[in-house]
Structure formats: C-alpha cells, structure tokens
Amino acid sequence: MAQHNLGTVVSFEFFRTISKKRFWAGTLAVPFIMAIVFGLLYASNTATDTAADAQKSAQFTISYTDASGLITPEQAAAFGATTASSPEEGQAAVRSGTVDAFFDFPANPSTDKVKVYGADQGLFENNKYSAVAQAILTQAVNARIGSPELSALASTDATIDVKTYRDGVESGGFMSAVPPLLHVVIFYGLIILLAGQMLSSTLEEKENRVTEMILTTLKPTILISGKVLALFAIGLLQVVVFASPVVIGYLFFREQINIPDFDLSALVFEPVPMIIGFLILLGGFALFTTTLVAIGAVMPTAKEAGNFMGVMIALIFVPFYAISLIFSNPQALIVQIFTYFPFSSPVTAMIRNGLGSLNGVEATIVIAILYTGAVAMFFLAVRLFQYGSISYTSKVNIRTALSSGRHGTARSV
C-alpha cells in the first residue's frame, strides 16, 4: 500500500509540474539561448584564427634600429619599417605618437632580447608588435640561412620584450588589466550569492498572505525601493565579509599560512577603466536585482519562480562560450551582441573593459543600456507587485497588469 501511495505522489507531482506552460517556458529557455549562441559561434568560428594570422601582416608605422646587421633596408621596407637614428629617438617617436611602433634589434638576437615599443591598443592587439618584429627577423635570417651561426636562431623564436604607451605614458600591460577584471569576479559572487534573496524578496509577503496589510501602510514604490536598496546593502556587506579574511591573512599571516608572495605594487590601477568597470558592475547588479524582483512579483511561489531564476543565472555565463572571441576579435558579431544585450552585457563589457577593447563610446552606450534597463525593470516590478499583490495561487498576467496601469488603479504607485 505504501509503495502504491509513493507512486501516486510521484506521478501526481511529476505530471502536475510538466503540464504547466511556465515550466516549459523556463526549461526550454536555456537550450533555446544556447542554440542561438552556438549558431552565432558557428558563424564566427574562423574569426580568432583570422585575427591572429592578420597580426603578422598588420599595417602600422614602424621605425627600427638593428645592431645585428641582419636586416637590410629592403627587407624592412617590405614591412613598412624605416630606420631610426637611435634607440632613444625611436622610443621618443612612439611616446609622442609619431610612429606606432619601434623595434630595437640587438647585436645577438639569439641570446639578447628584441625590445619592442608600441602604442597601447589593448592586450590582444598589442601582440601584433611582437608578431611583426619576429616576422622581420625571421625573413632576414631566412635570406642568409647559409651561415651555420644563424641556424640556431632560425630554428627558434627570438625573445621579445614589449612595452606599450598610452598618451605618452608607459601602460601597465597585463598588470593594468587585472584590477578592472576584478569587477567580473565581484559581479559573479554577488549574483550567485544573492539571486535567491532577490527572487524571494517579493515572494515572501505573497506566500505569507500579508501583502494587503503591508500595502495599506506602504506604497508599492516605497516597498520595492526599500527591498532593492536592502539587497545592495547586503551585497556590500558580503563583499566586505568575504574579502576580510583574505586581506587580513595577506597582511598579517602571510608566512604562517604560506600565502604566495604576490607583489601588489605591480598592479596598475588606471582610473578610467576602474571607474567604467565600477559603473558597469553597479548597473548590471541593479538590472539583475530589479529583474529578479519583478519575476518574484509575477510568480505565486518560489517553486514556480525557480525555473526562471535558472535562466537568469545562465545568461551571466553565456559570454564565456565566446570568451576566445572576446579576447581576440571584440568586433565579431556575437561579441557585439553580447556587449549590448542587457543580460549578457555586464560580464562581456567588464571583460572587454579590462582587456582595453571597450572604447569610450561603447562604454557609454553599455552603461546607458544597463541603467535604463534597471529603471524600467524597477517600475515594472512595482507595477506587477501592485497588481499581483493578492495573486496567491496564479501567475500574474503581465499584459493585464500593464494595461490596468495605463487606465489607472485604485492604489497609488
């Protein structure tokens, strides 16, 4: 008898759940999104290799000095390179913006570093300087390969030391990318830790059947505003609490607990990328918070809302399916879509900001999209919560709720 009862419960719960349209809407949303992403990736699958190969033939102004005597003027001219009178003059030309790059070939490239100086154009784009410097040297060596002394050099790449400049000042390279990229880590941590609270913030009152009582003393706008601000405060508190052990351990107990000696002074905190990253982080967090609050206002129970929370979480991980293109070809179609689509925009834009491939115009557009979207979702959440405050057993009809808002309601927003 007990087994019969168990089978009845399993069958009832299973078929009751899968018979609901919103179950399939939430369940099929993720594979549908993945299908679109894979389609876009398939359309852009050669972009990374093409971009990498193009760096060897990239066109930019070059000056050089050659203490080795391997490179002839004719060979250099094939790459558009001209001779500089001295290394100091070549470096000064790059800092002033007169030329894009300066190559200083040493007397013995097989043992000494080739010094490369270039205008900072982002982490991936900067690779073109070393690629072209190596190509010039390889061509020169191949033209004289008959010499035994050059065989060792021909078989391996030279060691190339690259320095880049922005506005006449040496840029930090990878170490300047690390601080802005920390915004991505903070964003993921906040969303993953707080997603459940965001979703349940408007569900608790509905499940406890106390919304009418609350709304007799509070306007919906005040209530939702308070919930959103509280979530921001909780997020800030969690960041401080989680960061505290790491900071304290690094500062006071590094030797006792064998924390690796990481030189924080090597990090370069550039103000503009840090400010842009913070604004994107704040806007993205606000958008996801208000969206999950709105979803909670629509659904009658946390169980009903769970499928849609999974979709929202999936959206913040979608950009990593195109991570190689974000690094190598930020102008690819899929990267541009991820940059401007509101729910994939925060992660994509913060990564591009850290890598130096998000220019000022793009950053302004992204920030405007995120903050406009957050404001729109906030008022939608207010409208849905106001209309659905007593919908304890059924999902709020969004179209009906918005329509009632246009024609006026009994309650004041």
C-alpha positions as a printed Julia matrix, in Angstrom:
413×3 Matrix{Float64}:
  0.0    0.0     0.0
  2.85   2.34    0.9
  4.53   1.72   -2.45
  1.24   2.44   -4.22
  0.97   5.75   -2.32
  4.55   6.65   -3.22
  3.89   6.01   -6.9
  0.76   8.13   -6.73
  2.65  11.04   -5.17
  5.49  10.84   -7.69
  3.09  10.61  -10.63
  0.92  13.46   -9.34
  3.85  15.84   -8.7
  5.58  14.97  -11.97
  2.6   15.44  -14.26
  1.3   18.46  -12.35
  4.63  20.21  -12.89
  5.24  19.31  -16.53
  1.67  20.19  -17.51
  2.27  23.87  -16.75
  3.26  26.19  -19.6
  5.61  28.22  -17.4
  7.57  25.04  -16.56
  8.32  24.53  -20.24
  8.95  28.24  -20.76
 11.65  28.22  -18.1
 13.04  24.8   -19.05
 13.26  25.38  -22.81
 14.61  28.92  -22.47
 18.15  27.75  -21.64
 18.6   25.34  -24.61
 16.98  27.95  -26.86
 19.53  30.55  -25.73
 22.34  28.02  -26.15
 21.18  27.2   -29.69
 21.32  30.89  -30.62
 24.78  31.24  -29.05
 26.16  28.18  -30.84
 24.7   29.43  -34.12
 26.46  32.75  -33.71
 29.68  31.0   -32.71
 29.47  28.8   -35.8
 29.09  31.91  -37.95
 32.19  33.43  -36.3
 34.29  30.29  -35.82
 37.17  31.42  -38.05
 37.43  34.93  -36.63
 40.05  34.13  -33.97
 42.47  32.39  -36.35
 41.95  35.05  -38.98
 42.65  37.82  -36.49
 45.78  36.08  -35.21
 47.13  35.49  -38.73
 46.34  39.06  -39.7
 48.65  40.35  -36.97
 51.69  39.15  -38.89
 50.73  41.32  -41.84
 49.2   44.15  -39.81
 49.76  47.58  -41.25
 51.14  50.2   -38.87
 54.02  52.66  -38.92
 57.33  51.2   -37.75
 60.82  52.52  -37.12
 63.74  50.32  -36.12
 67.41  50.06  -35.25
 69.45  46.94  -35.99
 72.7   46.32  -34.16
 72.92  42.79  -35.6
 73.25  43.87  -39.22
 70.94  41.05  -40.28
 68.11  43.22  -41.61
 68.58  45.04  -44.89
 66.67  48.26  -45.69
 64.88  46.41  -48.49
 63.66  43.69  -46.12
 62.5   46.28  -43.58
 60.74  48.3   -46.28
 58.61  45.26  -47.13
 57.01  45.73  -43.68
 56.82  49.5   -43.99
 59.64  49.97  -41.48
 62.07  52.89  -41.61
 65.41  53.34  -39.85
 65.62  55.4   -36.65
 68.85  57.21  -35.89
 69.0   55.84  -32.33
 67.0   53.76  -29.83
 66.26  56.88  -27.83
 64.81  58.62  -30.88
 62.68  55.58  -31.72
 61.23  55.36  -28.22
 60.51  59.1   -28.17
 58.67  58.8   -31.5
 56.38  56.14  -30.05
 55.67  58.14  -26.9
 54.84  61.22  -28.96
 52.66  59.24  -31.37
 54.8   59.98  -34.42
 55.06  56.24  -35.17
 53.03  53.28  -33.93
 55.96  51.04  -33.06
 59.74  50.97  -32.67
 61.82  47.76  -32.86
 65.3   47.67  -31.32
 67.1   44.58  -32.66
 70.18  43.7   -30.53
 73.61  42.65  -31.78
 72.87  39.0   -30.98
 69.12  38.26  -31.22
 69.67  34.58  -30.38
 70.64  35.46  -26.79
 69.57  39.08  -26.24
 66.02  40.41  -26.13
 64.47  42.27  -29.03
 63.0   45.39  -27.46
 59.66  46.47  -28.88
 57.84  49.7   -28.09
 54.31  50.38  -29.34
 51.15  52.4   -28.89
 48.83  50.63  -26.46
 45.84  49.23  -28.36
 44.62  46.57  -25.91
 46.14  43.29  -24.75
 45.36  41.24  -27.85
 46.05  43.96  -30.42
 49.43  44.65  -28.8
 50.52  41.14  -29.84
 50.87  42.37  -33.41
 54.04  44.23  -32.48
 55.94  41.13  -31.38
 54.45  39.14  -34.3
 55.73  41.63  -36.88
 59.11  42.04  -35.15
 59.55  38.26  -35.24
 58.44  38.16  -38.9
 61.04  40.8   -39.89
 63.79  38.93  -38.08
 62.74  35.55  -39.48
 62.73  36.88  -43.04
 66.18  38.38  -42.6
 67.55  35.13  -41.19
 65.97  33.01  -43.91
 67.64  35.19  -46.54
 71.04  34.36  -45.02
 70.38  30.85  -43.76
 73.54  29.54  -45.39
 75.55  30.67  -42.35
 75.91  27.92  -39.67
 75.94  30.55  -36.96
 72.39  31.55  -37.91
 70.91  28.05  -37.86
 70.2   28.11  -34.14
 68.49  31.47  -34.48
 66.4   30.28  -37.4
 65.1   27.26  -35.51
 63.63  29.17  -32.58
 61.79  32.42  -32.0
 63.66  35.34  -30.55
 62.86  36.63  -27.07
 60.87  39.81  -27.48
 60.28  42.36  -24.73
 57.23  44.56  -25.46
 56.46  47.9   -23.84
 53.41  49.92  -24.8
 52.49  53.56  -24.27
 49.2   55.41  -23.91
 49.13  59.21  -24.03
 52.91  59.29  -23.77
 52.99  57.2   -20.56
 54.0   53.55  -20.33
 50.9   51.41  -19.86
 50.72  48.55  -17.4
 50.01  45.73  -19.85
 48.53  42.65  -18.2
 49.0   44.09  -14.71
 46.74  47.0   -15.64
 44.06  44.55  -16.83
 43.84  42.64  -13.53
 42.19  45.35  -11.35
 39.31  46.1   -13.79
 38.73  42.37  -14.29
 38.13  42.01  -10.54
 34.76  43.66  -11.19
 33.75  40.48  -13.05
 34.61  38.32  -10.03
 32.65  40.6    -7.69
 29.65  40.6   -10.04
 29.51  36.81  -10.25
 29.88  36.48   -6.5
 27.09  38.92   -5.75
 24.62  37.46   -8.25
 25.21  33.86   -7.25
 25.01  34.61   -3.53
 22.05  36.98   -3.67
 19.95  35.61   -6.52
 17.75  33.61   -4.17
 17.16  36.61   -1.9
 16.42  38.84   -4.9
 13.8   36.39   -6.11
 12.2   35.77   -2.74
 12.15  39.43   -1.65
  8.67  39.93   -3.17
  7.55  36.33   -2.79
  7.72  36.14    1.0
  4.83  38.52    1.59
  2.7   36.78   -1.06
  3.4   33.33    0.35
  2.68  34.57    3.89
 -0.58  36.25    2.71
  0.33  39.64    4.23
  0.68  41.85    1.16
 -2.7   43.58    1.61
 -1.78  44.51    5.17
  1.59  45.87    4.12
  0.19  47.88    1.22
 -2.29  49.63    3.5
  0.65  51.41    5.13
  3.27  51.47    2.34
  3.13  52.48   -1.28
  4.41  49.8    -3.67
  7.17  52.12   -4.89
  8.48  52.63   -1.36
  8.29  48.91   -0.6
 10.15  47.79   -3.74
 12.7   50.63   -3.37
 13.41  49.5     0.17
 13.86  45.9    -0.91
 16.25  46.83   -3.75
 18.34  49.14   -1.54
 18.47  46.46    1.16
 19.81  43.98   -1.4
 22.51  46.47   -2.39
 23.47  46.89    1.28
 23.53  43.11    1.79
 25.74  42.73   -1.28
 28.18  45.36    0.0
 28.28  43.68    3.42
 29.01  40.29    1.86
 31.83  41.71   -0.26
 33.43  43.18    2.88
 32.94  39.99    4.93
 34.3   37.66    2.22
 37.25  39.93    1.44
 38.24  40.45    5.08
 39.89  37.03    5.74
 41.93  37.31    2.53
 43.08  40.84    3.32
 43.85  40.07    6.97
 45.64  36.83    6.07
 47.73  38.53    3.38
 48.7   41.5     5.57
 49.38  39.78    8.91
 49.69  36.0     8.49
 51.2   35.52    5.05
 54.2   33.48    6.24
 52.27  31.41    8.8
 49.68  30.15    6.3
 52.03  30.12    3.28
 50.16  32.62    1.12
 52.09  33.09   -2.15
 54.09  36.31   -2.22
 52.19  38.33   -4.78
 53.58  41.79   -5.38
 50.52  44.03   -5.23
 52.66  47.02   -6.12
 52.98  45.58   -9.63
 49.26  46.1   -10.22
 48.41  49.22  -12.19
 45.17  50.95  -11.23
 44.19  53.11  -14.18
 41.36  55.48  -13.12
 39.25  55.43  -16.3
 38.94  51.6   -16.66
 38.32  51.27  -12.92
 35.52  53.85  -12.97
 33.94  52.35  -16.1
 34.16  48.86  -14.59
 32.51  50.03  -11.36
 29.67  51.77  -13.22
 29.04  48.64  -15.32
 29.17  46.45  -12.2
 26.66  48.69  -10.41
 24.36  48.94  -13.43
 24.48  45.18  -14.09
 23.78  44.36  -10.45
 20.86  46.81  -10.44
 19.42  45.3   -13.62
 19.6   41.71  -12.36
 18.25  42.71   -8.94
 15.21  44.52  -10.32
 14.58  41.76  -12.88
 14.58  39.01  -10.26
 12.39  41.15   -8.0
  9.97  41.54  -10.93
  9.97  37.78  -11.55
  9.19  37.26   -7.88
  6.3   39.7    -8.17
  4.82  37.68  -11.07
  5.09  34.19   -9.62
  2.84  32.91   -6.82
  5.51  30.7    -5.16
  9.28  30.31   -5.02
  8.95  26.89   -6.66
  7.25  28.45   -9.68
  9.95  31.13   -9.9
 12.87  28.68   -9.66
 12.96  27.8   -13.37
 13.2   31.44  -14.37
 15.98  32.13  -11.9
 17.94  29.36  -13.63
 17.53  31.2   -16.93
 18.81  34.45  -15.4
 21.84  32.72  -13.92
 22.54  31.03  -17.26
 22.55  34.42  -19.02
 25.51  35.7   -17.0
 27.57  32.65  -18.01
 26.65  32.78  -21.72
 29.51  35.21  -22.63
 32.09  32.57  -21.67
 31.02  30.5   -24.67
 32.57  33.26  -26.78
 35.47  34.11  -24.47
 38.12  33.44  -27.13
 36.42  35.92  -29.47
 36.06  38.48  -26.68
 39.84  38.3   -26.27
 40.85  38.07  -29.91
 38.15  39.74  -32.0
 35.88  42.06  -29.96
 34.27  43.36  -33.17
 32.87  39.92  -34.03
 29.08  39.82  -34.36
 28.5   37.57  -31.36
 30.71  39.74  -29.13
 28.86  42.86  -30.21
 25.5   41.19  -29.43
 26.74  40.09  -26.02
 28.11  43.58  -25.38
 24.78  45.33  -25.94
 22.2   42.68  -24.93
 21.31  43.83  -21.39
 21.6   40.5   -19.57
 24.92  39.43  -21.12
 26.25  42.98  -21.3
 27.69  43.35  -17.77
 30.07  40.39  -17.99
 31.06  40.97  -21.63
 31.6   44.69  -21.18
 33.6   44.28  -17.96
 35.9   41.72  -19.61
 36.39  43.97  -22.64
 36.98  46.95  -20.35
 39.72  45.07  -18.52
 41.33  43.98  -21.8
 41.24  47.54  -23.16
 38.94  46.78  -26.12
 35.91  48.72  -24.85
 36.23  52.3   -26.07
 34.56  55.33  -24.51
 31.59  55.41  -26.86
 30.85  51.7   -26.36
 31.19  52.05  -22.59
 28.76  54.98  -22.56
 26.19  53.02  -24.58
 26.53  49.94  -22.34
 26.17  51.99  -19.15
 23.1   53.77  -20.58
 21.52  50.42  -21.53
 22.1   48.92  -18.09
 20.83  51.87  -16.07
 17.84  52.47  -18.36
 17.01  48.76  -18.18
 17.33  48.77  -14.38
 14.95  51.74  -14.06
 12.45  50.16  -16.46
 12.55  46.83  -14.62
 12.13  48.63  -11.29
  8.89  50.29  -12.35
  7.75  47.04  -13.95
  8.38  45.26  -10.65
  6.39  47.92   -8.8
  3.5   47.61  -11.28
  3.49  43.82  -11.15
  3.71  43.68   -7.37
  0.93  46.24   -7.03
 -1.36  44.39   -9.41
 -0.47  40.89   -8.26
 -0.28  41.54   -4.53
 -3.21  39.18   -3.88
 -2.49  36.64   -6.63
 -1.53  33.92   -4.22
 -2.26  30.92   -6.41
 -1.82  32.08  -10.01
  0.83  33.81  -12.06
  0.24  37.5   -12.73
 -0.74  38.26  -16.32
  1.85  40.86  -17.33
 -0.22  42.26  -20.19
 -3.25  42.7   -17.96
 -1.15  44.29  -15.21
  0.4   46.82  -17.58
 -2.93  47.54  -19.23
 -4.54  48.23  -15.87
 -1.65  50.56  -15.09
 -2.4   52.67  -18.19
 -6.07  53.02  -17.31
 -5.45  53.84  -13.7
 -5.68  51.81  -10.5
 -7.1   52.19   -7.07
 -3.73  52.21   -5.43
 -1.17  54.94   -5.88
  2.27  53.99   -7.09
